């Protein structure tokens, strides 16, 4: 991707693009780089690490886990091998250079193993995805003290966590300096790839992963009211998404007509505190009334037995496993449908306002000390219609059905 342009310490280093060069030229002791995917932050890290060791320094590369760090570490080894006399100890993830310098990869998932050595440089990769600041504050920062070593934090953002705090600190200058580079700062990334990502990813995801923006906890769905409008006669095929409940929660059934453009919600049924036999009957009646060809129903908890009986009754029902991963996938897909107005919500339907209210109050919250997120309704509110709609849209998406092996 880049030409071999400079030769330092008898090593051919890759030429840095302008954004990388700005960071490298900074004299700040602590540099914080918030960058979009494929912006080139890893190549910058490799250059810094090998240069430090090639001039006799001791440097550590610290990713969240060894597995996440392997691609960068392989690149480090590729460049370090250019130095005659280099010793590579693969089992120890350590490199010794002939001039006395040393490089190591250490994993952040074991902070206690990061204590002890004096360091000239530490590069913390994907810092925003390291759960706790203890890795920096209690282990790595003290290791830089005796040599007055430098630190570089590189990461795509991940909410307002400790990496965001370091980024804010670097905006004040002094010993800390921060930069924020979108993916487009890398001149070697095709612009049509970025445009395609903007068109196919939810706004929140694109802004975080490609624009390197720090997205706070909060509402996830945009453009909800713009999707409310007249819905035409049923064309078909029709699919139904089902989210079960009984006592404290509601059961929600959402029917979607795939034949309309955009796909349209043609019926919503929402009810609570009724027996399972009646719930099955209401779903069967909706299927018969609309000529439904496919039902995707949550099968967690009470869903399993309900689905077994519905299949025995001859209904075209398939179960949906609600896990953290599958829920994230269908919620992101729903967000994209709403932002791009690729789904119509029925104007004047008695349950539409309930659905709109749920969508507008639905939130995303980062789990404390984690890189994962929680999608849910605020305390005291419901998200049954949201989940039913998201599951229903998943049923319209053949690619997702194949990916999750639903058919």
C-alpha positions as CSV (number, residue, x, y, z in Angstrom):
1,X,0.0,0.0,0.0
2,X,2.9,2.3,0.6
3,X,6.3,2.8,-1.0
4,X,9.5,2.0,0.8
5,X,10.7,5.6,1.4
6,X,13.2,5.9,4.3
7,X,16.0,3.9,5.7
8,X,16.7,4.3,9.4
9,X,18.9,2.0,11.5
10,X,19.5,-0.1,8.3
11,X,15.8,-0.9,8.2
12,X,13.4,-0.2,5.3
13,X,10.4,1.4,7.0
14,X,7.1,2.1,5.1
15,X,6.5,5.7,4.1
16,X,4.0,7.3,6.4
17,X,1.0,9.2,5.0
18,X,0.4,12.7,6.3
19,X,-1.8,11.9,9.3
20,X,0.7,9.2,10.5
21,X,3.6,11.6,10.0
22,X,2.0,14.3,12.1
23,X,1.7,11.9,15.1
24,X,5.2,10.6,14.7
25,X,6.7,14.1,14.6
26,X,5.0,15.1,17.8
27,X,7.4,15.6,20.8
28,X,4.6,14.9,23.3
29,X,5.4,12.2,25.8
30,X,2.0,10.7,25.7
31,X,0.2,10.5,22.3
32,X,-3.5,9.5,21.9
33,X,-4.8,8.6,18.5
34,X,-8.5,8.0,17.9
35,X,-8.7,6.7,14.4
36,X,-11.2,5.1,12.1
37,X,-10.8,1.5,10.8
38,X,-8.0,1.0,8.3
39,X,-6.7,4.5,9.0
40,X,-3.1,3.2,9.3
41,X,-2.7,3.4,13.1
42,X,-1.3,-0.1,13.3
43,X,1.4,0.6,10.8
44,X,2.4,3.7,12.7
45,X,2.7,1.6,15.9
46,X,4.9,-0.9,14.1
47,X,7.3,1.9,13.0
48,X,7.5,3.4,16.4
49,X,8.1,0.0,18.1
50,X,10.9,-1.2,15.8
51,X,12.6,2.2,15.7
52,X,12.7,2.3,19.5
53,X,14.3,-1.2,19.7
54,X,16.6,-0.6,16.8
55,X,18.2,2.4,18.6
56,X,18.8,0.3,21.8
57,X,15.5,1.0,23.5
58,X,13.1,-1.4,25.2
59,X,9.5,-1.3,23.8
60,X,6.3,-3.2,24.6
61,X,3.3,-3.7,22.3
62,X,0.2,-4.2,24.4
63,X,-3.1,-5.2,22.7
64,X,-6.3,-6.2,24.6
65,X,-5.5,-9.9,23.9
66,X,-2.7,-11.9,22.2
67,X,-5.1,-13.0,19.5
68,X,-6.1,-9.4,18.7
69,X,-2.4,-8.4,18.5
70,X,-1.1,-11.1,16.3
71,X,-1.5,-9.3,12.9
72,X,0.5,-6.3,14.2
73,X,3.1,-8.5,15.9
74,X,3.7,-10.4,12.7
75,X,4.3,-7.1,11.0
76,X,6.8,-6.1,13.8
77,X,8.7,-9.4,13.2
78,X,8.8,-8.9,9.5
79,X,10.5,-5.5,9.8
80,X,12.7,-6.4,12.8
81,X,14.1,-9.4,10.9
82,X,15.9,-6.9,8.6
83,X,18.4,-6.1,11.3
84,X,21.4,-8.5,11.2
85,X,21.7,-10.5,14.4
86,X,18.1,-10.2,15.5
87,X,17.0,-13.0,17.8
88,X,13.2,-13.8,17.6
89,X,11.8,-15.8,20.6
90,X,8.4,-16.7,19.2
91,X,7.2,-18.7,22.2
92,X,7.9,-15.6,24.4
93,X,6.6,-13.0,21.9
94,X,10.0,-11.3,22.3
95,X,12.6,-9.9,19.9
96,X,16.2,-9.0,20.8
97,X,18.1,-6.7,18.3
98,X,21.9,-6.7,17.9
99,X,22.3,-3.2,19.3
100,X,20.8,-4.2,22.7
101,X,17.2,-3.2,22.0
102,X,14.3,-5.3,22.9
103,X,10.7,-5.7,21.7
104,X,7.9,-7.7,23.4
105,X,4.2,-8.2,23.0
106,X,2.2,-8.4,26.3
107,X,-1.5,-8.9,26.6
108,X,-3.6,-6.5,28.6
109,X,-5.9,-9.2,29.8
110,X,-3.4,-10.1,32.5
111,X,-2.4,-6.7,34.1
112,X,-0.3,-8.5,36.8
113,X,2.1,-9.7,34.0
114,X,2.7,-6.2,32.9
115,X,4.6,-5.2,36.1
116,X,8.4,-5.0,36.5
117,X,10.3,-4.0,33.4
118,X,11.6,-0.4,32.8
119,X,10.4,0.7,29.4
120,X,11.3,3.4,26.8
121,X,8.1,3.0,24.9
122,X,4.7,1.3,25.3
123,X,2.1,1.2,22.5
124,X,-1.3,0.3,23.8
125,X,-3.4,-0.9,20.8
126,X,-7.2,-0.8,20.7
127,X,-7.0,0.9,24.1
128,X,-10.7,1.7,24.0
129,X,-11.4,-2.0,24.1
130,X,-9.4,-2.7,27.2
131,X,-11.9,-2.8,30.1
132,X,-10.0,-1.1,32.8
133,X,-7.6,1.9,33.1
134,X,-5.7,-0.2,35.7
135,X,-3.5,-1.6,32.8
136,X,-2.2,1.9,32.2
137,X,-2.4,3.4,35.7
138,X,-1.1,0.6,37.8
139,X,1.1,-1.4,35.5
140,X,2.4,0.4,32.4
141,X,2.7,4.0,33.6
142,X,5.1,3.1,36.5
143,X,7.2,1.0,34.1
144,X,8.0,4.2,32.1
145,X,9.2,6.2,35.1
146,X,12.9,5.3,35.5
147,X,13.6,5.7,31.7
148,X,11.2,8.6,31.2
149,X,9.6,6.5,28.5
150,X,6.9,7.5,26.1
151,X,3.4,6.1,25.6
152,X,1.2,5.8,22.5
153,X,-2.5,4.9,22.8
154,X,-4.1,4.0,19.5
155,X,-7.7,2.9,19.0
156,X,-11.0,3.3,17.3
157,X,-13.5,4.9,19.9
158,X,-15.7,2.7,22.0
159,X,-18.1,5.0,23.9
160,X,-17.1,7.4,26.7
161,X,-14.7,5.1,28.6
162,X,-11.2,5.7,29.9
163,X,-9.7,6.0,26.5
164,X,-12.1,8.9,25.8
165,X,-10.8,10.5,29.1
166,X,-7.2,10.2,27.8
167,X,-8.2,11.7,24.5
168,X,-9.8,14.7,26.3
169,X,-6.7,15.1,28.3
170,X,-4.6,15.3,25.2
171,X,-6.6,18.2,23.8
172,X,-5.1,20.4,26.5
173,X,-1.6,20.0,25.3
174,X,1.6,19.7,27.4
175,X,2.9,16.2,27.9
176,X,-0.2,14.8,26.3
177,X,-1.4,15.3,22.7
178,X,-4.5,13.9,20.9
179,X,-5.5,13.4,17.3
180,X,-8.8,12.3,15.7
181,X,-8.5,10.8,12.2
182,X,-11.3,9.3,10.1
183,X,-10.7,6.4,7.9
184,X,-10.5,8.8,5.0
185,X,-7.3,10.3,6.4
186,X,-5.6,7.2,4.9
187,X,-5.2,8.2,1.2
188,X,-4.8,4.5,0.2
189,X,-8.4,3.5,1.2
190,X,-10.7,3.7,-1.9
191,X,-13.3,6.4,-1.4
192,X,-16.0,4.2,-2.8
193,X,-15.4,1.7,0.1
194,X,-16.1,4.5,2.6
195,X,-19.2,5.6,0.7
196,X,-20.4,2.0,0.6
197,X,-19.9,1.7,4.4
198,X,-21.9,5.0,4.9
199,X,-24.8,3.6,2.9
200,X,-24.9,0.1,4.5
201,X,-24.0,0.7,8.2
202,X,-26.2,2.4,10.9
203,X,-25.3,6.0,11.4
204,X,-24.0,5.3,14.9
205,X,-21.7,2.5,13.7
206,X,-20.4,4.5,10.8
207,X,-19.6,7.5,12.9
208,X,-17.7,5.5,15.5
209,X,-15.9,3.0,13.2
210,X,-15.2,5.2,10.2
211,X,-15.3,8.8,11.5
212,X,-13.7,8.0,14.8
213,X,-16.3,9.8,16.8
214,X,-16.9,9.1,20.5
215,X,-20.6,8.0,20.7
216,X,-22.2,8.4,24.1
217,X,-24.8,6.2,25.6
218,X,-28.3,7.2,24.4
219,X,-31.0,6.7,21.9
220,X,-30.2,4.4,19.0
221,X,-32.9,4.9,16.4
222,X,-33.1,8.0,14.1
223,X,-35.8,8.9,11.6
224,X,-38.6,7.0,13.3
225,X,-41.4,9.5,12.6
226,X,-40.3,9.9,9.0
227,X,-41.1,6.2,8.4
228,X,-44.7,6.6,9.5
229,X,-47.1,6.8,6.6
230,X,-49.9,5.2,4.5
231,X,-49.6,1.5,3.9
232,X,-51.1,-0.1,0.8
233,X,-53.1,-3.3,0.4
234,X,-51.2,-6.5,1.2
235,X,-49.1,-7.7,-1.8
236,X,-47.2,-10.5,-0.1
237,X,-45.2,-12.4,0.8
238,X,-45.9,-11.6,4.4
239,X,-43.6,-12.5,7.3
240,X,-44.2,-12.2,11.1
241,X,-41.8,-11.4,13.9
242,X,-42.9,-12.7,17.3
243,X,-41.6,-11.6,20.8
244,X,-43.3,-13.5,23.6
245,X,-44.4,-12.4,27.0
246,X,-47.0,-13.2,29.6
247,X,-47.0,-11.6,33.0
248,X,-44.9,-8.4,33.2
249,X,-44.1,-8.2,29.5
250,X,-46.2,-8.0,26.4
251,X,-46.3,-10.4,23.5
252,X,-45.9,-8.5,20.3
253,X,-46.6,-9.8,16.8
254,X,-45.5,-7.7,13.8
255,X,-46.5,-8.6,10.3
256,X,-44.4,-7.2,7.4
257,X,-45.4,-7.2,3.8
258,X,-42.2,-7.9,1.7
259,X,-44.0,-7.1,-1.5
260,X,-44.3,-3.3,-0.9
261,X,-41.5,-0.9,-1.5
262,X,-40.3,-0.1,1.1
263,X,-41.4,-3.2,3.1
264,X,-44.4,-2.2,5.2
265,X,-45.7,-3.2,8.6
266,X,-49.3,-4.2,7.9
267,X,-50.4,-5.4,11.3
268,X,-49.3,-5.2,14.9
269,X,-50.8,-7.2,17.7
270,X,-49.8,-6.5,21.3
271,X,-51.2,-8.1,24.4
272,X,-50.4,-9.3,27.9
273,X,-51.6,-11.6,30.7
274,X,-53.3,-14.2,28.6
275,X,-52.6,-17.9,28.4
276,X,-50.2,-19.5,25.9
277,X,-53.0,-21.3,24.1
278,X,-54.7,-18.0,23.4
279,X,-51.4,-16.5,22.3
280,X,-50.9,-19.3,19.8
281,X,-54.4,-18.8,18.6
282,X,-53.9,-15.1,17.9
283,X,-50.7,-15.8,15.9
284,X,-52.5,-18.6,13.9
285,X,-55.4,-16.2,13.2
286,X,-52.9,-13.5,12.0
287,X,-51.2,-16.0,9.7
288,X,-54.5,-17.1,8.2
289,X,-55.7,-13.6,7.7
290,X,-52.6,-12.3,6.0
291,X,-51.5,-15.5,4.2
292,X,-48.2,-15.5,6.1
293,X,-45.4,-17.5,4.6
294,X,-42.8,-17.4,7.4
295,X,-42.8,-16.7,11.1
296,X,-39.6,-16.0,13.0
297,X,-40.3,-16.2,16.8
298,X,-38.1,-15.7,19.8
299,X,-37.4,-19.2,21.2
300,X,-35.7,-18.2,24.5
301,X,-37.4,-19.2,27.7
302,X,-41.1,-19.8,27.1
303,X,-40.6,-19.6,23.3
304,X,-39.3,-23.1,22.8
305,X,-42.5,-25.0,23.8
306,X,-44.7,-22.5,22.1
307,X,-42.8,-22.9,18.8
308,X,-42.9,-26.7,19.1
309,X,-46.7,-26.6,19.4
310,X,-47.1,-24.1,16.6
311,X,-45.0,-26.3,14.3
312,X,-47.1,-29.3,15.3
313,X,-50.2,-27.2,14.4
314,X,-48.8,-26.7,10.9
315,X,-47.6,-23.1,11.1
316,X,-44.4,-22.1,9.3
317,X,-42.6,-21.1,12.4
318,X,-38.8,-21.0,13.0
319,X,-37.1,-20.1,16.3
320,X,-34.8,-17.1,16.8
321,X,-32.1,-17.4,19.5
322,X,-31.7,-14.1,21.2
323,X,-28.1,-13.7,22.2
324,X,-25.9,-10.6,22.7
325,X,-24.6,-11.1,19.2
326,X,-27.9,-11.9,17.4
327,X,-29.7,-9.1,19.2
328,X,-27.0,-6.6,18.2
329,X,-27.2,-7.7,14.6
330,X,-31.0,-7.3,14.3
331,X,-31.1,-4.0,16.2
332,X,-28.4,-2.5,14.0
333,X,-30.3,-3.7,10.9
334,X,-33.5,-2.1,12.3
335,X,-31.6,1.2,12.9
336,X,-30.4,1.1,9.3
337,X,-33.9,0.4,7.9
338,X,-35.2,3.4,9.9
339,X,-32.4,5.8,9.0
340,X,-32.7,5.0,5.3
341,X,-36.6,4.8,5.4
342,X,-36.6,1.3,4.1
343,X,-39.5,0.3,6.3
344,X,-43.0,1.9,6.5
345,X,-44.8,2.0,9.8
346,X,-48.6,2.1,9.3
347,X,-50.2,5.5,9.8
348,X,-53.3,5.4,11.9
349,X,-52.8,1.9,13.3
350,X,-53.8,1.7,17.0
351,X,-50.4,0.3,18.0
352,X,-48.2,2.5,15.8
353,X,-47.8,5.2,18.4
354,X,-46.9,2.5,21.0
355,X,-44.2,1.3,18.5
356,X,-43.0,4.8,17.8
357,X,-42.7,5.6,21.6
358,X,-40.7,2.4,22.2
359,X,-38.4,3.1,19.3
360,X,-37.7,6.7,20.4
361,X,-36.9,5.7,24.0
362,X,-34.8,2.6,23.1
363,X,-31.3,3.1,24.3
364,X,-27.8,1.7,24.0
365,X,-25.6,1.6,27.1
366,X,-22.0,0.4,27.5
367,X,-21.5,-2.3,30.1
368,X,-19.3,-1.1,32.9
369,X,-15.7,-2.3,32.4
370,X,-16.5,-3.9,29.1
371,X,-16.3,-3.3,25.4
372,X,-19.8,-4.6,24.9
373,X,-23.1,-2.8,24.8
374,X,-26.6,-3.3,26.2
375,X,-29.7,-2.6,24.1
376,X,-32.8,-2.1,26.1
377,X,-35.8,0.1,27.0
378,X,-35.4,2.5,29.9
379,X,-36.4,1.2,33.4
380,X,-40.1,0.8,33.6
381,X,-40.7,0.9,29.9
382,X,-41.2,-1.9,27.3
383,X,-39.4,-3.0,24.1
384,X,-41.7,-5.8,22.9
385,X,-42.7,-4.0,19.8
386,X,-39.1,-3.0,19.0
387,X,-38.0,-6.6,19.3
388,X,-40.9,-8.0,17.3
389,X,-40.2,-5.5,14.5
390,X,-36.5,-6.3,14.5
391,X,-37.1,-10.0,14.4
392,X,-39.7,-9.5,11.6
393,X,-37.2,-7.5,9.5
394,X,-34.6,-10.3,10.1
395,X,-37.1,-12.7,8.6
396,X,-37.2,-10.6,5.4
397,X,-33.5,-10.7,5.1
398,X,-32.4,-13.9,3.4
399,X,-28.7,-13.2,4.0
400,X,-29.3,-12.9,7.7
401,X,-31.4,-16.1,7.7
402,X,-28.5,-18.0,6.1
403,X,-26.0,-16.5,8.4
404,X,-27.9,-17.6,11.5
405,X,-29.0,-20.9,9.9
406,X,-32.6,-20.2,10.4
407,X,-33.6,-22.0,7.2
